[in-house]
Amino acid sequence: MTITKEHRVVKLSEIIPYANNPRKNDQAVPVVEASIERFTYTTEIEVDESMVILAGHTRWKALKKMGVEECEVMIIRGMTNEEKIAYRLAHNKTGEVAEWDEELLMEEMGAVGDIPLETLGFAAKETPIEVQEDDFEPEIPEDPMSKVGDVYVLGDHVLVVGDATSKEDLQKLLNVNGGGKST
C-alpha cells in the first residue's frame, strides 16, 4: 500500500494522543508553548487516518494548554501498525543522535539578540558565558620562595617543583615517595 499525506485544519478535540507514547514530554510543554507564542505554529501535528498522533504530542499538549481550538495537521495514510510504531520511535529518537558543533552553537546563541535562550529549550548552564580577557600579568618576585628542585610533602601528596619530563626531577619525586613506590 502506498503512504499518502493530506494537510487539513481540524479541531484540537478531534486529535487523539497515542495511548502508548513512551515519551515523557510534560516538562517540554512550556518551551513549545513559548516557541509557538514567539514564532507561531509552524510544524503540523502528524496523525494517522484515525486521527491518532504519530508525531507531535508535545505540540498538541501546548496548543491545548494555550486554549487553541483548531490546528493544522498532516494526515498520513497507508502505514501498517508496525510502521506507525517504528515511525513514532524514529521521530523521537533521531534528534538525540545528532550532536552540536559547540563553536557554531555559541555563535548562533549569541546572535538571537534579546530572545531568552531558556524559551528555546536551552538550560541556563548551556547558555554562552562571555569571557572577558584582561591583560593581567602577575609580578614575578626577584627571589621566589619556591625554586626548581624543591620538594613539598602535603599529607599523602608530594609536590616537586620541576620539569615533568626531567628524569632527575621525577627521581626526586620517587625517592620522597617511599623509594619509588606509587601511592
C-alpha positions as CSV (number, residue, x, y, z in Angstrom):
1,M,0.0,0.0,0.0
2,T,1.2,3.5,-0.8
3,I,1.7,6.0,2.0
4,T,-0.1,9.3,1.3
5,K,-0.4,12.6,3.2
6,E,-3.0,15.3,3.4
7,H,-2.9,18.6,5.1
8,R,-6.0,19.8,6.9
9,V,-7.2,22.1,9.6
10,V,-9.1,20.2,12.4
11,K,-10.5,20.8,15.8
12,L,-7.9,20.0,18.5
13,S,-10.6,17.9,20.2
14,E,-10.6,15.5,17.2
15,I,-6.9,14.6,17.7
16,I,-6.3,11.5,19.8
17,P,-3.0,11.2,21.7
18,Y,-1.3,7.8,21.2
19,A,-2.1,5.8,24.3
20,N,1.3,4.0,24.4
21,N,3.5,7.1,23.9
22,P,6.7,6.3,25.8
23,R,8.0,9.9,25.6
24,K,7.7,11.8,28.9
25,N,7.2,15.3,27.5
26,D,5.3,17.4,30.1
27,Q,8.4,19.3,31.0
28,A,8.8,20.4,27.3
29,V,5.3,21.8,27.0
30,P,6.2,25.3,28.4
31,V,9.1,25.5,26.0
32,V,7.0,24.5,23.0
33,E,4.2,26.9,24.1
34,A,6.8,29.8,24.3
35,S,8.1,28.9,20.9
36,I,4.5,28.9,19.4
37,E,3.8,32.2,21.1
38,R,7.0,33.7,19.8
39,F,7.2,32.2,16.3
40,T,3.6,31.0,15.7
41,Y,2.5,27.4,15.0
42,T,4.8,26.2,12.1
43,T,5.0,22.4,12.3
44,E,1.9,20.4,11.8
45,I,0.9,17.6,14.1
46,E,1.2,14.3,12.2
47,V,-1.8,11.9,12.7
48,D,-2.9,8.6,11.1
49,E,-6.2,8.1,9.3
50,S,-7.9,7.6,12.7
51,M,-6.6,11.0,13.9
52,V,-4.2,9.3,16.4
53,I,-1.0,11.2,16.9
54,L,2.1,9.9,15.1
55,A,4.3,12.8,15.9
56,G,3.5,16.0,17.8
57,H,2.3,15.0,21.3
58,T,4.1,18.0,22.9
59,R,2.8,20.4,20.3
60,W,-0.7,19.0,20.9
61,K,-0.4,19.5,24.7
62,A,1.0,23.0,24.2
63,L,-1.8,24.1,21.9
64,K,-4.4,22.5,24.2
65,K,-2.9,24.4,27.2
66,M,-3.0,27.6,25.2
67,G,-6.7,27.2,24.5
68,V,-6.3,26.8,20.8
69,E,-9.4,25.2,19.2
70,E,-8.1,24.3,15.7
71,C,-4.7,23.5,14.2
72,E,-3.1,22.2,11.0
73,V,-2.4,18.5,10.8
74,M,-0.8,16.2,8.3
75,I,-2.9,13.1,8.0
76,I,-0.7,10.1,6.9
77,R,-2.5,7.1,5.5
78,G,-1.3,3.7,4.4
79,M,1.1,2.8,7.2
80,T,0.9,-0.6,8.9
81,N,0.6,-0.6,12.7
82,E,4.3,-1.7,12.9
83,E,5.3,1.2,10.7
84,K,3.4,3.7,12.8
85,I,5.1,2.5,16.0
86,A,8.5,2.5,14.3
87,Y,7.9,6.0,12.9
88,R,6.9,7.3,16.3
89,L,10.1,5.9,17.8
90,A,12.3,7.1,15.0
91,H,10.7,10.6,15.1
92,N,11.6,11.0,18.8
93,K,15.0,9.3,18.7
94,T,16.7,10.6,15.6
95,G,17.2,14.1,17.1
96,E,19.1,12.6,20.0
97,V,21.6,11.0,17.6
98,A,22.8,14.4,16.3
99,E,25.5,16.4,18.1
100,W,26.1,20.1,18.4
101,D,29.1,21.9,16.9
102,E,29.8,23.8,20.1
103,E,31.6,26.7,18.4
104,L,28.8,27.3,15.9
105,L,26.2,26.8,18.6
106,M,27.7,29.5,20.8
107,E,27.9,31.8,17.7
108,E,24.2,31.2,16.9
109,M,23.2,31.6,20.6
110,G,24.9,34.9,20.6
111,A,23.1,36.0,17.5
112,V,19.5,35.6,18.9
113,G,19.5,39.1,20.5
114,D,17.1,39.5,23.3
115,I,15.3,36.2,22.8
116,P,15.7,34.3,26.1
117,L,17.6,31.0,25.4
118,E,15.5,29.3,28.0
119,T,12.5,29.7,25.8
120,L,14.3,27.8,23.1
121,G,14.8,24.8,25.4
122,F,18.3,25.6,26.5
123,A,19.0,25.4,30.2
124,A,20.9,28.3,31.8
125,K,24.0,26.2,32.1
126,E,24.1,25.8,28.3
127,T,24.0,29.5,27.6
128,P,27.2,31.1,26.4
129,I,29.4,32.7,29.1
130,E,31.1,35.8,27.9
131,V,34.8,35.5,28.8
132,Q,36.4,38.8,29.3
133,E,40.1,38.9,28.5
134,D,42.4,41.0,30.6
135,D,46.0,42.0,30.4
136,F,46.8,41.0,34.0
137,E,50.4,39.7,34.4
138,P,51.4,38.7,37.9
139,E,54.6,40.2,39.2
140,I,57.3,37.6,39.5
141,P,59.4,38.2,42.6
142,E,63.1,38.6,42.1
143,D,63.7,35.9,44.8
144,P,60.8,33.4,44.5
145,M,60.0,31.3,47.6
146,S,59.9,28.1,45.5
147,K,62.8,27.0,43.4
148,V,63.3,24.2,40.9
149,G,64.2,21.1,42.9
150,D,62.1,22.0,46.0
151,V,60.0,19.1,47.4
152,Y,56.8,19.6,49.4
153,V,55.1,16.8,51.3
154,L,51.4,17.6,51.6
155,G,49.8,14.9,53.7
156,D,49.7,11.9,51.3
157,H,50.7,14.0,48.4
158,V,54.2,15.1,47.2
159,L,54.8,18.1,45.1
160,V,58.1,18.6,43.3
161,V,58.9,21.9,41.7
162,G,60.5,21.0,38.4
163,D,60.0,19.7,34.9
164,A,57.7,16.6,34.5
165,T,59.9,15.5,31.5
166,S,63.1,15.6,33.6
167,K,64.4,12.2,34.9
168,E,66.2,13.9,37.8
169,D,63.0,15.7,38.9
170,L,61.0,12.6,38.6
171,Q,63.6,10.7,40.6
172,K,63.3,13.3,43.4
173,L,59.5,12.6,43.5
174,L,60.0,8.8,43.6
175,N,62.7,9.0,46.3
176,V,60.4,11.0,48.6
177,N,57.5,8.8,47.9
178,G,58.8,5.7,49.7
179,G,61.7,4.8,47.4
180,G,59.8,4.7,44.2
181,K,56.5,3.0,45.4
182,S,53.5,4.6,43.9
183,T,50.6,5.7,46.0
